[in-house]
Amino acid sequence: MRFVDERAAVVAAAHRLAARGLTHGTGGNASVRAGDLVVLTPSGCYLDTVTAEDLVVVDLDGTVAEETEQVPTSELRIHLDVYRTTTARAVVHAHPIASIAVSNTNDELPVVHYTAAMIGGTVRVAPYAVFGSQELSDSVAAALRDRTVALMRNHGSVAYGDDIESACDRIELVDWLAQIHLQAPGGSVLDDAQVGDVIMTAARRHYSPFRSAT
């Protein structure tokens, strides 16, 4: 079996998302890029029990590159479009409750805590479109412009990073920020100048809340 390390990383991320309650049922998916190929979770899997053997390998056009009985996740378009349009090495998508709640009531998640500066500031909400569609993938790509995380209306959230651990860190951070926003609607938020100060201070002190940073 090829891509042993990549498969192990995807499985660990999938189990992490499930263990921390960031998905429900067969929702959510994860992937790692390996050169011109992508290793990702299959369609209809439960993230808490997915194994390395279950994973699917595709090329950047979405063609399955290794023989398998599985088919790629229904959100394959999102993963591939993120790889095409960003420097991502890993992508995760989940259905966290607080993130969905905020995405259903807001056009963006404001900067309710300084750590939001580490993902670019406000988090945009991609308009609703049916899962697996090119329309949804295009909306997510637009929401990710100059960001590493986006919310998806009536759906969930998506994040990317230099590795799958940092992508998971980001998707967890956004749900934590969403919980704060839900508990303090209309509360104080940081403006662009304050976000800029946080970013500059973090750069000087080599600070990041993530295991690795893009």
C-alpha positions as CSV (number, residue, x, y, z in Angstrom):
1,M,0.0,0.0,0.0
2,R,1.4,3.4,-1.0
3,F,1.2,6.7,0.8
4,V,1.5,5.1,4.3
5,D,2.3,8.4,6.1
6,E,-0.4,10.3,4.2
7,R,-3.0,7.7,4.9
8,A,-2.0,7.7,8.6
9,A,-2.3,11.4,8.8
10,V,-5.8,11.5,7.2
11,V,-7.1,8.7,9.5
12,A,-5.7,10.5,12.6
13,A,-7.4,13.7,11.5
14,A,-10.7,11.9,10.8
15,H,-10.7,10.3,14.2
16,R,-9.9,13.6,15.8
17,L,-12.8,15.4,14.2
18,A,-15.2,12.7,15.3
19,A,-13.8,12.4,18.8
20,R,-14.2,16.2,19.3
21,G,-17.8,16.2,18.2
22,L,-17.1,18.2,15.0
23,T,-19.2,16.0,12.8
24,H,-22.3,13.8,12.9
25,G,-23.1,10.5,11.2
26,T,-21.2,10.2,7.9
27,G,-20.6,13.9,7.6
28,G,-17.1,15.5,7.2
29,N,-14.1,14.6,5.2
30,A,-10.3,15.1,5.1
31,S,-7.5,14.9,2.6
32,V,-3.7,15.3,2.2
33,R,-1.9,16.3,-1.0
34,A,1.0,14.1,-2.1
35,G,2.6,15.7,-5.1
36,D,0.0,15.6,-8.0
37,L,-2.2,13.1,-6.1
38,V,-4.6,13.5,-3.2
39,V,-5.3,11.0,-0.4
40,L,-8.8,11.4,1.0
41,T,-11.7,9.9,2.9
42,P,-14.3,7.9,0.9
43,S,-17.9,8.7,0.5
44,G,-20.3,7.6,3.2
45,C,-17.7,6.7,5.8
46,Y,-17.9,7.3,9.6
47,L,-14.9,9.3,10.5
48,D,-14.5,7.6,13.8
49,T,-13.9,4.2,12.3
50,V,-12.3,5.0,8.9
51,T,-9.1,3.1,8.2
52,A,-6.1,3.6,6.0
53,E,-7.3,0.9,3.7
54,D,-10.6,2.7,3.2
55,L,-9.0,5.9,1.8
56,V,-9.1,6.8,-1.9
57,V,-6.3,8.3,-4.0
58,V,-7.2,10.6,-6.9
59,D,-5.3,12.9,-9.2
60,L,-6.0,16.7,-9.3
61,D,-8.7,16.1,-11.9
62,G,-10.5,13.8,-9.6
63,T,-9.7,10.5,-11.4
64,V,-9.2,7.6,-9.0
65,A,-5.5,6.7,-9.3
66,E,-5.4,3.5,-7.3
67,E,-7.8,0.5,-7.5
68,T,-10.3,0.5,-4.7
69,E,-13.9,-0.5,-4.0
70,Q,-14.5,2.9,-2.4
71,V,-15.5,6.2,-4.1
72,P,-14.2,9.6,-3.1
73,T,-16.1,11.8,-0.7
74,S,-19.0,13.7,-2.2
75,E,-17.1,17.0,-1.4
76,L,-14.2,16.0,-3.7
77,R,-14.7,19.2,-5.7
78,I,-14.1,21.4,-2.7
79,H,-10.8,19.6,-1.8
80,L,-9.5,19.7,-5.4
81,D,-10.5,23.4,-5.9
82,V,-8.8,24.4,-2.6
83,Y,-5.6,22.6,-3.8
84,R,-5.8,24.3,-7.2
85,T,-6.3,27.8,-5.8
86,T,-4.2,27.9,-2.6
87,T,-1.0,26.6,-1.2
88,A,-2.8,24.0,0.8
89,R,-1.2,20.7,1.6
90,A,-4.2,19.4,3.6
91,V,-8.0,20.1,3.7
92,V,-10.6,19.2,6.3
93,H,-14.4,19.7,6.2
94,A,-16.7,19.2,9.1
95,H,-20.2,19.9,10.5
96,P,-19.6,21.6,13.9
97,I,-22.7,22.7,15.6
98,A,-21.7,26.3,16.6
99,S,-20.2,26.9,13.2
100,I,-23.4,25.9,11.5
101,A,-25.5,28.0,13.8
102,V,-23.4,31.1,13.1
103,S,-23.3,30.4,9.3
104,N,-27.1,30.2,9.3
105,T,-27.5,33.7,11.0
106,N,-24.6,35.7,9.8
107,D,-22.7,36.6,6.6
108,E,-19.4,36.5,8.4
109,L,-18.0,35.6,11.8
110,P,-16.5,38.8,13.3
111,V,-13.3,38.9,15.2
112,V,-14.5,38.1,18.8
113,H,-11.1,37.0,20.0
114,Y,-7.6,38.1,19.0
115,T,-6.6,34.5,17.8
116,A,-9.0,35.1,14.9
117,A,-6.2,37.3,13.4
118,M,-4.2,34.1,12.9
119,I,-6.7,32.9,10.3
120,G,-7.0,36.3,8.6
121,G,-9.6,38.1,10.7
122,T,-13.3,37.8,9.9
123,V,-14.5,34.4,8.6
124,R,-16.7,34.6,5.6
125,V,-19.8,32.5,5.1
126,A,-20.2,30.8,1.7
127,P,-23.8,30.9,0.4
128,Y,-25.7,27.7,0.5
129,A,-25.6,25.3,-2.4
130,V,-26.3,21.6,-2.6
131,F,-23.5,19.4,-1.4
132,G,-21.1,18.1,-4.0
133,S,-21.9,20.8,-6.5
134,Q,-19.6,23.0,-8.4
135,E,-21.6,26.0,-7.2
136,L,-20.8,25.1,-3.6
137,S,-17.1,24.6,-4.4
138,D,-16.9,28.0,-6.2
139,S,-18.6,29.7,-3.2
140,V,-16.2,28.1,-0.8
141,A,-13.2,29.1,-2.9
142,A,-14.4,32.7,-2.9
143,A,-15.0,32.7,0.9
144,L,-11.4,31.4,1.4
145,R,-9.8,34.2,-0.5
146,D,-6.9,35.5,1.7
147,R,-8.2,33.1,4.5
148,T,-7.5,29.6,5.6
149,V,-11.0,28.9,7.0
150,A,-14.6,29.5,5.7
151,L,-18.1,28.8,7.0
152,M,-20.7,27.2,4.8
153,R,-24.4,28.3,5.2
154,N,-26.7,25.5,6.4
155,H,-23.7,23.1,6.1
156,G,-20.5,23.4,8.0
157,S,-16.9,24.6,7.7
158,V,-13.8,24.0,5.8
159,A,-10.1,24.7,6.6
160,Y,-6.7,24.1,5.0
161,G,-3.1,24.2,6.1
162,D,0.5,23.2,5.5
163,D,-0.4,19.9,7.2
164,I,-3.6,18.2,8.3
165,E,-2.9,18.9,12.0
166,S,-2.9,22.7,11.4
167,A,-6.0,22.4,9.2
168,C,-7.8,20.6,12.1
169,D,-6.5,23.3,14.5
170,R,-8.1,26.0,12.4
171,I,-11.5,24.3,12.1
172,E,-11.5,23.8,15.8
173,L,-10.5,27.4,16.4
174,V,-13.3,28.7,14.2
175,D,-15.9,26.6,16.1
176,W,-14.6,27.9,19.4
177,L,-14.9,31.5,18.0
178,A,-18.4,30.7,16.8
179,Q,-19.4,29.5,20.3
180,I,-18.1,32.8,21.8
181,H,-20.1,34.8,19.2
182,L,-23.3,32.8,20.0
183,Q,-22.9,33.5,23.7
184,A,-22.2,37.2,23.3
185,P,-24.1,38.3,20.2
186,G,-23.5,42.0,19.6
187,G,-20.5,42.0,21.8
188,S,-17.2,43.7,21.3
189,V,-15.2,42.8,18.2
190,L,-11.8,43.8,17.0
191,D,-11.4,46.1,14.0
192,D,-9.0,45.8,11.1
193,A,-6.3,48.0,12.8
194,Q,-6.4,45.8,15.9
195,V,-6.2,42.6,13.8
196,G,-3.2,44.1,12.1
197,D,-1.5,44.8,15.4
198,V,-2.1,41.2,16.5
199,I,-0.6,39.9,13.3
200,M,2.5,42.1,13.6
201,T,3.0,41.2,17.2
202,A,2.7,37.5,16.5
203,A,5.2,37.8,13.7
204,R,7.7,39.6,15.9
205,R,7.3,37.0,18.7
206,H,7.1,34.0,16.3
207,Y,3.7,33.2,17.9
208,S,1.1,31.0,16.4
209,P,-1.8,29.1,18.0
210,F,-1.3,26.3,15.5
211,R,1.1,23.4,15.3
212,S,2.3,24.9,12.0
213,A,1.3,28.0,10.0
214,T,0.9,28.8,6.4
